[in-house]
């Protein structure tokens, strides 16, 4: 039980760090606050229409904002943006040191 609690704490900390890392990367890409919000929705898998409905705007506005995100980030598609985010999460969760082999008794 203690190990599960510790693992959950590490995951929560990593998730918070990952979110902060995403926002820092968005700053490096010079995304506007609106583009940051939209990029997060894209990474989560929302369609342009769904994002437009959530934000109270038109689908064509979201489409142009997504295009700006792609241009600024250097990715060419929603899949590439999501893949970048997942790879960053995996890197954030990876142990900083290689695991120590178990001793044989």
N, C-alpha and C positions, 0 to 999 in steps of 0.2 A: 504494500500500500504506500509506504514511504517513497519508494522508487517511482511509483506512478505520480505522486504529488510533485516530486522533484522534476520529473519529465514534463508535467503540465506547466510548471512554473517556467522552465526553460523555453517551452514552446510559446508561452505568452510573452516572455521577454523578447524572444526572437521575432515574434509577430510585430511587437511595438517597434523594435529596431528596424525591421523590414519596412514598415510603413514610413518611418523617418528616413530610411535610405531611399525609398521611392521618391519622397518629396524632395530630398536633396538632389536626386538625379533630375527630377523635373525642373528644379532651379537651374541646374547646369545646362539643361536644354533650353532654358529661358522661356518656359511655358507660362502663359498667363494663368491667373487663378481659375478662370473658366476652363482653360485647356487642361489644367491639372485635374479638375473634377471629372471632365470627360474622359481623360486618359484612364482614371481609376475605373470608371464605368466600362470602358472598352476592355480593360484587363480582366474585369469580372465577367465579361461575356455578354454585356447588353448590346442590343442592336441600336442603330442610329434612331429608329423610330421610338424605341423604348427610352433612350436617353432624352430625346426631344420631349416626350410625354412627362418624364420625371422633372425636367428642367423648365417646362412651360415654354418651349420654343419650337421652331419648325425643324423638320427632318433635314432640310437642305442646309440650315444653319449648322446643325450638328455635323453634317457631312463635310462642310468646309472647315470646321474646327478640327475634325479628325484628320483631314488632309494636312492642316498646319502642324498638328502633332507629329505626323509621320515625317514631314519635311524637317522639322526641328530636331527630331530624335534620330533620323537617319534610318528608320525602319520603313518597310514597304507595305506592311499589311497589319491587320489586327492580330493575326497569328504570330507574326514576328514580335509585336509588342508584348503579347501575352507570354510568349516563349522567353523573351528577355526577362520579364518579371519572375517567372518560375525559376529560371536559372539563377537569378539573383537570390531568390528565397533559398534555394538549395545550397548555394554558396554561404549564405548567412547562417544556415543551420548546420553546416559541416563543422566537425570538430576542428579546433585550431591546431591540434597536435594529432599525429597518427595514433590509433588505438594501440595500447600495450597488449602484447599477446598474453594469454592466460598461462599461468605456470602449470606444468604437468606434474601430477603427484604420483 
